Amino acid sequence: MVDSTLPRPKSKDLPPDIGAARIAKVYAQAIVEASDRKNCRAEVIAELAHIVRELLPRVPAALHVFASPRVSEREKISMLDTILGSTMLPTTLHSLKVLARHDRLGILPEVVEAAEHLLDELAGRRRATFLTAVDLEESQQSMAVLQLEKLVGGAITPTFRVDPELLGGMIVRVGDTVFDDSVATSLVRLGSRLVQRSVHEIQYRRDRLGSA
């Protein structure tokens, strides 16, 4: 439950990244449970994600202010009321204030990431990361997702990343699992077919243009 009595998780003796991730999971769970009771789970997480991915990038200093111990709790809450009070759901605003009271606004991006992971788990969706040497077109991404869903036997939430140093094909992770050679080989073959298909399409267009 998200309220002012929520205990502050301790992160002593933990590396900053691991500590932040673990603490974020505690708050994410609390936010999801609180929004569930108000029947606005998806809306609250969407609003928090909007803050992290749309609003904060426009004002990079804002996250530093949120994380700064020099800015008092009262000042942070006042900022939240002024900037977001009229645009966010009460549960969203309350969640942000709880983070402010416990001096955790600085890990809001981690909280959002943890909450989205939790929503995927509750929906029975697995998160997958596709690492490719080059950008894939939208249609190619869709084909890769469909192929992986068939292989794992369930829905996934994909993230596509590019690593130019990757020799070819693609590497796929689902959660903390890297697929075995048979699955990896299947996906690499898929990646090769996608690239080959693009080459044929480009050549076909050039041939048509030349004949015209």
BAFI-3210 file (N, C-alpha, C; in Angstrom, 3 decimals, decimal comma, padded with zeros to 6 digits):
// residues 212
n [1|2|3|4|5|6|7|8|9|10|11|12|13|14|15|16|17|18|19|20|21|22|23|24|25|26|27|28|29|30|31|32|33|34|35|36|37|38|39|40|41|42|43|44|45|46|47|48|49|50|51|52|53|54|55|56|57|58|59|60|61|62|63|64|65|66|67|68|69|70|71|72|73|74|75|76|77|78|79|80|81|82|83|84|85|86|87|88|89|90|91|92|93|94|95|96|97|98|99|100|101|102|103|104|105|106|107|108|109|110|111|112|113|114|115|116|117|118|119|120|121|122|123|124|125|126|127|128|129|130|131|132|133|134|135|136|137|138|139|140|141|142|143|144|145|146|147|148|149|150|151|152|153|154|155|156|157|158|159|160|161|162|163|164|165|166|167|168|169|170|171|172|173|174|175|176|177|178|179|180|181|182|183|184|185|186|187|188|189|190|191|192|193|194|195|196|197|198|199|200|201|202|203|204|205|206|207|208|209|210|211|212]
n.u [000,845|000,512|001,413|001,969|003,205|004,763|007,538|010,973|013,025|016,209|019,418|022,031|025,396|024,975|025,687|025,180|023,512|022,316|021,163|019,333|017,638|016,497|015,205|013,460|011,715|010,253|008,791|007,470|005,817|004,165|002,912|001,538|-000,247|-001,729|-002,888|-004,381|-006,413|-007,835|-008,694|-007,176|-004,799|-003,300|-003,482|-002,171|000,490|001,089|000,991|003,112|005,199|005,047|005,896|008,575|009,632|008,796|008,333|010,477|012,868|012,698|013,274|016,031|017,283|015,401|015,196|017,546|017,010|014,896|016,309|018,077|019,391|019,453|017,202|014,234|011,737|009,212|009,464|009,792|007,352|005,676|006,498|005,637|002,854|002,444|003,409|002,282|-000,138|-002,703|-002,898|-002,496|-003,692|-005,155|-004,063|-001,663|-000,298|-000,217|001,419|003,842|004,320|004,708|007,114|008,663|008,519|010,002|012,435|012,986|012,479|014,411|014,898|012,851|012,761|013,716|011,732|009,505|010,331|010,486|007,801|006,562|007,684|006,491|003,782|003,823|004,439|002,139|000,293|001,049|003,013|006,221|009,335|011,466|014,657|015,980|018,937|020,622|022,734|022,168|019,635|016,264|013,499|010,068|008,307|010,033|010,750|008,303|008,033|010,164|009,358|007,009|008,081|009,638|007,679|006,341|008,328|008,750|006,270|004,337|003,139|005,171|006,958|008,681|012,033|014,119|017,486|020,528|023,699|026,515|028,854|028,173|028,439|026,598|023,190|021,165|020,950|019,142|017,472|015,433|014,020|016,187|017,358|019,380|018,923|019,358|021,652|020,150|017,780|018,862|020,196|018,018|016,830|018,896|018,982|016,521|017,065|018,973|017,409|015,697|017,433|018,343|015,972|015,459|017,562|016,886|014,467|015,310|016,951|015,033|013,434|015,250|015,706|013,195|012,975|015,057|014,183|011,943]
n.v [-001,198|002,223|004,728|007,286|005,955|003,980|001,915|002,871|001,388|-000,168|000,484|000,088|-001,060|-002,089|-002,121|000,897|000,638|-001,924|-001,656|000,455|-000,761|-002,833|-001,445|000,025|-001,954|-002,508|-000,137|-000,029|-002,279|-001,476|000,764|-000,375|-002,051|-000,140|001,362|-000,615|-000,962|001,306|000,876|001,752|000,940|000,580|003,167|004,768|003,771|004,357|007,149|007,745|006,699|008,443|010,810|010,182|009,578|011,504|014,086|014,647|014,416|016,799|018,653|018,335|019,019|018,661|016,040|015,931|017,784|016,498|014,358|015,537|015,992|018,444|019,809|020,294|018,034|019,240|021,246|019,701|018,346|020,515|021,368|019,205|019,418|021,894|021,551|019,134|018,715|019,312|017,736|015,031|011,800|011,422|009,210|008,785|011,185|011,015|008,782|009,781|011,701|010,121|008,896|011,206|011,874|009,865|010,352|009,325|010,141|010,452|007,961|007,472|006,726|004,053|002,948|003,103|001,396|-001,015|-001,287|-001,611|-004,025|-005,632|-005,411|-006,716|-009,292|-009,877|-009,911|-012,103|-011,824|-012,023|-010,367|-009,462|-009,023|-008,004|-008,156|-006,730|-006,399|-004,390|-001,877|-003,003|-003,071|-002,118|-004,150|-006,301|-006,486|-007,237|-009,781|-011,072|-010,976|-012,499|-014,985|-015,556|-015,654|-017,942|-019,776|-019,602|-020,047|-018,182|-014,798|-011,874|-008,919|-006,852|-005,481|-003,700|-003,497|-002,074|-003,277|-002,482|-003,949|-006,554|-009,622|-010,758|-011,724|-012,223|-011,715|-012,979|-012,301|-013,425|-012,256|-013,193|-015,108|-016,567|-017,842|-021,317|-023,007|-024,120|-022,607|-020,061|-020,374|-020,732|-018,211|-016,627|-017,536|-016,586|-013,847|-013,667|-014,319|-012,134|-010,011|-010,838|-010,786|-008,047|-007,190|-008,401|-007,083|-004,437|-004,746|-005,593|-003,325|-001,558|-002,824|-002,621|000,149|000,665|-000,618|000,881]
n.w [000,000|-000,779|001,209|003,710|005,742|004,788|005,084|004,876|002,594|003,163|001,859|002,461|002,158|-000,357|-003,848|-005,736|-008,097|-007,891|-005,377|-005,833|-007,695|-006,205|-004,167|-005,731|-006,639|-004,342|-003,925|-006,380|-006,259|-004,153|-005,281|-007,443|-006,053|-004,601|-006,682|-007,851|-005,993|-006,471|-008,958|-011,163|-012,247|-014,737|-015,783|-013,865|-013,890|-016,522|-016,475|-014,734|-016,244|-018,388|-017,206|-016,661|-019,214|-021,006|-019,819|-017,912|-019,552|-020,943|-019,084|-017,792|-015,388|-013,458|-012,406|-010,985|-009,032|-007,749|-006,681|-004,990|-001,733|-000,643|-001,251|000,340|001,707|001,826|-000,104|-002,426|-002,571|-002,875|-005,394|-006,923|-006,624|-007,860|-010,504|-011,444|-010,245|-011,327|-013,529|-013,227|-012,099|-008,819|-007,406|-008,722|-008,182|-005,408|-005,079|-006,037|-004,092|-001,841|-002,528|-002,449|000,271|001,380|000,368|-002,210|-004,779|-006,656|-007,751|-009,448|-012,276|-012,101|-010,499|-012,171|-014,234|-012,800|-012,064|-014,548|-015,325|-013,390|-014,098|-016,559|-015,695|-014,179|-016,206|-017,543|-019,423|-020,907|-020,754|-023,368|-024,852|-027,857|-029,494|-032,090|-035,022|-036,795|-037,335|-037,281|-039,503|-038,900|-039,711|-039,761|-037,098|-036,041|-037,171|-035,917|-033,232|-033,355|-034,081|-031,805|-029,815|-030,572|-030,088|-027,306|-026,364|-025,491|-024,759|-025,311|-024,236|-026,192|-026,515|-028,594|-029,426|-030,702|-031,604|-033,056|-033,119|-033,085|-034,738|-036,525|-037,362|-034,483|-030,929|-028,242|-025,238|-022,629|-019,885|-017,363|-018,823|-021,307|-024,462|-025,423|-027,691|-029,840|-030,008|-030,279|-032,703|-034,414|-034,284|-035,241|-037,847|-038,639|-038,471|-040,503|-042,726|-042,721|-043,275|-045,797|-047,197|-047,251|-048,856|-051,308|-051,825|-052,175|-054,440|-056,273|-056,512|-057,647|-060,093|-061,277|-061,450|-063,215|-065,550|-066,089]
ca.u [000,000|001,277|000,973|003,073|003,828|005,525|008,897|012,017|013,942|017,599|020,285|023,410|026,226|024,605|026,103|024,091|022,551|021,557|020,341|018,221|016,708|015,760|014,314|012,426|010,727|009,386|007,853|006,639|004,790|003,226|002,143|000,616|-001,305|-002,573|-003,672|-005,354|-007,565|-008,575|-009,032|-006,517|-003,416|-002,660|-003,419|-001,143|001,817|001,277|001,297|004,472|006,101|005,027|006,751|009,973|010,110|008,396|008,486|011,806|013,895|012,603|013,862|016,972|017,643|014,329|015,520|018,601|016,330|014,158|017,242|018,962|019,051|019,414|015,833|013,441|010,543|008,104|009,678|009,547|005,907|005,095|006,785|004,749|001,509|002,417|003,667|001,492|-001,363|-003,946|-002,823|-002,333|-004,662|-004,785|-003,210|-000,336|000,308|000,049|002,582|005,018|004,546|005,283|008,528|009,304|008,624|011,047|013,637|013,205|012,073|015,541|014,894|011,578|012,896|013,831|010,422|008,654|010,801|010,078|006,341|006,231|008,036|005,470|002,556|004,021|004,330|000,735|-000,437|001,589|003,895|007,641|010,085|012,556|015,542|016,574|020,159|020,945|023,853|021,607|018,224|015,274|012,277|008,940|007,793|011,011|010,599|007,082|008,329|011,040|008,537|006,122|008,898|010,025|006,485|006,093|009,370|008,605|004,915|003,591|003,309|006,355|007,096|010,028|012,877|015,122|018,695|021,505|025,117|027,231|029,961|027,635|028,880|025,479|022,027|020,678|021,022|017,870|017,355|014,096|014,308|017,601|017,735|019,878|018,478|020,379|022,148|019,138|016,886|019,664|020,424|016,762|016,630|019,928|018,519|015,456|017,706|019,596|016,338|015,189|018,408|018,339|014,733|015,626|018,455|016,116|013,483|016,034|017,375|013,832|013,007|016,220|015,472|011,957|013,279|015,891|013,383|011,038]
ca.v [000,000|003,453|005,751|007,969|005,103|002,956|001,934|003,200|000,269|000,156|000,109|000,083|-002,182|-002,555|-001,225|001,837|000,178|-003,044|-001,126|001,215|-001,693|-003,557|-000,489|000,376|-003,029|-002,348|000,957|-000,396|-003,183|-000,681|001,616|-001,243|-002,480|001,008|001,714|-001,695|-000,698|002,417|000,450|002,631|000,461|000,892|004,622|005,319|003,415|005,102|008,537|007,782|006,490|009,685|011,765|009,771|009,509|012,665|015,366|014,855|014,718|018,202|019,466|017,397|019,407|018,307|014,793|016,254|018,443|015,458|013,484|016,322|016,073|019,864|020,281|019,692|017,271|020,179|021,907|018,735|018,111|021,732|021,324|018,204|019,992|022,992|021,104|017,977|018,574|019,414|016,919|013,616|011,177|011,546|008,097|009,039|012,270|010,520|007,903|010,646|012,352|009,119|008,822|012,428|011,808|008,910|010,766|008,364|010,653|010,319|006,652|007,321|005,896|002,653|002,540|002,894|000,172|-002,156|-001,399|-002,162|-005,445|-006,289|-005,495|-007,782|-010,570|-010,086|-010,184|-013,315|-011,475|-012,080|-009,288|-009,995|-008,042|-008,439|-007,413|-006,944|-005,604|-003,244|-001,612|-003,763|-002,359|-002,499|-005,455|-007,294|-006,641|-008,010|-011,168|-011,609|-011,161|-013,638|-016,193|-015,825|-016,056|-019,346|-020,584|-019,629|-020,463|-017,165|-013,410|-011,173|-007,480|-006,779|-004,297|-003,897|-002,692|-002,276|-003,355|-002,580|-004,902|-007,902|-010,125|-010,995|-012,336|-011,528|-012,368|-012,743|-012,621|-013,349|-012,165|-013,432|-016,314|-016,520|-019,094|-022,300|-022,912|-024,452|-021,455|-018,953|-020,647|-020,476|-016,772|-016,101|-017,827|-015,630|-012,567|-013,748|-014,251|-010,762|-009,192|-011,256|-010,296|-006,615|-007,055|-008,744|-006,031|-003,273|-005,075|-005,639|-001,947|-000,981|-003,416|-002,016|001,534|000,664|-000,985|001,977]
ca.w [000,000|-000,841|002,157|004,355|006,740|004,105|005,607|003,922|002,415|003,413|000,742|002,911|001,758|-001,687|-004,928|-006,036|-009,100|-007,334|-004,297|-006,397|-008,337|-005,169|-003,512|-006,706|-006,669|-003,169|-004,185|-007,530|-005,755|-003,363|-006,188|-008,189|-005,140|-004,293|-007,875|-008,038|-005,123|-007,072|-010,328|-012,138|-012,314|-016,015|-015,943|-012,963|-014,398|-017,773|-016,136|-014,194|-017,379|-019,167|-016,495|-016,808|-020,599|-021,793|-019,118|-017,337|-020,558|-021,361|-018,001|-017,179|-014,018|-012,529|-011,712|-010,017|-007,920|-007,037|-005,980|-004,122|-000,309|-000,260|-001,463|001,406|001,360|001,606|-001,394|-003,497|-002,651|-003,438|-006,829|-007,526|-006,676|-008,825|-011,871|-011,863|-009,466|-012,103|-014,738|-012,906|-011,212|-007,408|-006,987|-009,287|-007,425|-004,064|-005,179|-006,153|-002,793|-000,944|-002,900|-001,967|001,730|001,729|-000,346|-003,281|-006,094|-007,575|-008,418|-010,158|-013,486|-011,706|-009,996|-013,346|-014,894|-011,973|-012,142|-015,863|-015,247|-012,580|-014,896|-017,541|-014,986|-013,829|-017,451|-018,154|-020,527|-020,592|-021,401|-024,188|-025,486|-029,120|-029,810|-033,500|-035,524|-037,507|-037,034|-038,033|-039,833|-038,048|-040,139|-039,360|-035,654|-035,812|-037,501|-034,874|-032,035|-033,606|-034,042|-030,424|-029,067|-030,901|-029,464|-025,844|-026,050|-024,755|-025,194|-024,827|-024,432|-026,767|-026,596|-029,634|-029,270|-031,774|-031,240|-034,335|-033,031|-033,224|-036,044|-037,421|-036,738|-033,304|-029,629|-027,572|-023,818|-022,050|-018,461|-017,099|-019,557|-022,681|-025,056|-025,788|-029,070|-030,841|-030,160|-030,810|-034,122|-035,122|-034,386|-036,136|-039,205|-038,917|-038,746|-041,827|-043,729|-042,754|-043,999|-047,187|-047,785|-047,511|-050,015|-052,508|-052,068|-052,717|-055,794|-057,103|-056,783|-058,563|-061,416|-061,821|-061,785|-064,402|-066,720|-066,387]
c.u [000,874|000,695|002,189|003,769|004,660|006,969|009,908|012,956|015,378|018,466|021,746|024,099|025,825|025,191|024,937|023,064|021,688|020,632|019,131|017,185|015,862|014,773|013,153|011,344|009,747|008,339|006,936|005,500|003,724|002,331|001,117|-000,544|-002,264|-003,461|-004,697|-006,617|-008,420|-008,992|-008,426|-005,055|-002,711|-002,475|-002,306|000,255|002,111|001,639|002,713|005,498|006,173|005,931|008,214|010,471|009,766|008,689|009,906|012,892|013,854|013,220|014,836|017,312|016,607|014,652|016,617|018,002|015,584|015,093|018,079|018,497|018,966|018,032|014,939|012,248|009,382|008,238|009,380|008,055|005,202|005,314|005,849|003,333|001,406|002,497|002,665|000,120|-002,647|-003,979|-002,779|-003,476|-004,211|-003,850|-001,793|000,387|000,669|001,280|003,871|005,345|005,137|006,770|009,288|009,516|009,733|012,344|014,002|012,756|013,184|015,599|013,561|011,723|012,984|012,494|009,484|009,045|010,352|008,568|005,912|006,574|006,949|004,166|002,660|003,869|002,874|-000,107|000,054|002,479|005,343|008,359|011,288|013,350|016,167|017,782|020,569|022,081|023,378|020,154|017,336|014,074|011,137|008,402|008,739|010,952|009,385|007,303|009,184|010,259|007,640|006,881|009,260|008,834|006,128|007,089|009,190|007,200|004,136|003,901|004,563|006,196|008,516|010,705|013,958|016,286|019,696|022,909|025,902|028,364|029,486|027,904|027,733|024,335|021,548|020,878|019,746|017,948|015,896|014,284|015,796|018,147|018,241|019,552|019,640|020,677|021,065|018,201|017,639|019,895|019,186|016,550|017,666|019,536|017,406|016,057|018,337|018,551|015,803|016,129|018,394|017,095|014,855|016,499|017,691|015,108|014,140|016,433|016,188|013,385|013,960|015,985|014,240|012,208|014,095|015,095|012,415|011,758]
c.v [001,239|004,447|006,295|007,113|004,001|003,007|002,208|002,012|000,719|-000,343|000,094|-001,198|-002,779|-001,608|-000,354|001,293|-000,960|-002,551|-000,382|000,294|-002,420|-002,646|-000,144|-000,681|-002,918|-001,273|000,648|-001,310|-002,417|000,172|000,792|-001,670|-001,334|001,377|000,632|-001,425|000,445|002,103|001,357|002,227|000,902|002,393|005,236|005,013|004,165|006,557|008,671|007,601|007,748|010,736|011,463|009,936|010,721|013,993|015,615|015,108|016,160|019,130|018,566|017,724|018,955|017,049|015,024|016,938|017,416|014,607|014,225|016,325|017,513|020,471|019,551|018,919|018,195|020,861|020,965|018,483|019,325|021,781|020,354|018,749|021,052|022,493|020,060|017,875|018,557|018,488|015,416|013,097|011,331|010,438|008,265|010,094|011,802|009,613|008,715|011,317|011,384|008,946|010,039|012,364|010,873|009,170|009,775|008,862|010,481|008,984|006,408|006,515|004,408|002,109|002,244|001,608|-001,060|-002,374|-002,009|-003,657|-006,212|-006,440|-006,593|-009,152|-010,883|-010,436|-011,448|-013,049|-011,514|-010,990|-009,880|-008,849|-008,666|-007,548|-007,750|-006,029|-004,341|-003,055|-002,499|-002,880|-002,882|-003,877|-006,577|-007,545|-007,488|-009,489|-011,817|-011,887|-012,385|-014,952|-016,548|-016,265|-017,512|-020,249|-020,698|-020,022|-019,463|-015,774|-012,798|-009,673|-007,244|-005,418|-004,593|-002,939|-003,055|-002,278|-003,552|-003,603|-006,351|-008,409|-010,336|-011,658|-011,521|-012,380|-012,003|-013,173|-012,493|-013,392|-012,283|-014,614|-015,984|-017,866|-020,005|-022,224|-023,163|-023,282|-020,286|-019,144|-020,355|-018,991|-016,114|-016,346|-016,880|-014,277|-012,545|-013,643|-012,829|-009,854|-009,537|-010,754|-008,821|-006,385|-007,337|-007,646|-004,802|-003,523|-005,074|-004,227|-001,281|-001,502|-002,800|-000,592|001,602|000,345|000,125|003,093]
c.w [000,000|000,157|002,874|005,385|006,110|004,583|004,511|003,786|002,622|002,277|001,158|002,455|000,419|-002,723|-005,334|-007,028|-008,564|-006,228|-004,805|-007,015|-007,297|-004,452|-004,433|-006,757|-005,507|-003,423|-005,364|-007,096|-004,988|-004,254|-006,964|-007,295|-004,828|-005,482|-008,200|-007,216|-005,650|-008,515|-011,388|-012,331|-013,592|-016,198|-015,097|-013,491|-015,690|-017,486|-015,572|-015,304|-018,242|-018,516|-016,769|-018,239|-021,447|-021,087|-018,615|-018,383|-021,047|-020,327|-017,239|-015,730|-012,995|-011,739|-010,676|-008,793|-007,077|-006,178|-004,937|-002,663|000,174|-000,453|-000,471|000,873|001,030|000,247|-002,556|-003,677|-003,236|-004,949|-007,536|-007,665|-007,767|-010,261|-012,344|-011,225|-010,263|-013,310|-014,466|-012,029|-009,759|-006,934|-007,517|-008,467|-006,018|-004,051|-005,251|-004,815|-001,784|-001,247|-002,378|-000,460|002,187|000,967|-001,455|-004,644|-007,122|-008,283|-009,130|-011,447|-013,157|-011,191|-011,167|-014,059|-014,123|-012,045|-013,476|-015,929|-014,500|-013,358|-015,952|-016,883|-014,659|-015,051|-018,142|-019,344|-020,049|-021,375|-022,125|-024,808|-026,722|-029,398|-031,231|-033,928|-036,237|-037,076|-037,893|-038,324|-038,968|-038,418|-039,721|-037,854|-035,327|-036,099|-036,425|-033,593|-032,193|-033,517|-032,605|-029,588|-029,345|-030,177|-027,953|-025,416|-025,224|-025,260|-024,584|-025,021|-024,926|-026,597|-027,623|-029,427|-030,354|-031,198|-032,527|-034,314|-033,119|-034,631|-037,013|-036,693|-035,561|-032,065|-028,883|-026,111|-023,403|-020,543|-018,241|-017,894|-020,957|-023,297|-025,418|-027,277|-030,112|-031,088|-030,763|-032,296|-034,943|-035,324|-035,287|-037,586|-039,606|-039,269|-040,120|-042,921|-043,851|-043,542|-045,480|-047,906|-048,142|-048,734|-051,303|-052,856|-052,681|-054,168|-056,754|-057,478|-057,791|-059,982|-062,070|-062,265|-063,070|-065,657|-067,102|-067,117]
res [m|v|d|s|t|l|p|r|p|k|s|k|d|l|p|p|d|i|g|a|a|r|i|a|k|v|y|a|q|a|i|v|e|a|s|d|r|k|n|c|r|a|e|v|i|a|e|l|a|h|i|v|r|e|l|l|p|r|v|p|a|a|l|h|v|f|a|s|p|r|v|s|e|r|e|k|i|s|m|l|d|t|i|l|g|s|t|m|l|p|t|t|l|h|s|l|k|v|l|a|r|h|d|r|l|g|i|l|p|e|v|v|e|a|a|e|h|l|l|d|e|l|a|g|r|r|r|a|t|f|l|t|a|v|d|l|e|e|s|q|q|s|m|a|v|l|q|l|e|k|l|v|g|g|a|i|t|p|t|f|r|v|d|p|e|l|l|g|g|m|i|v|r|v|g|d|t|v|f|d|d|s|v|a|t|s|l|v|r|l|g|s|r|l|v|q|r|s|v|h|e|i|q|y|r|r|d|r|l|g|s|a]
***
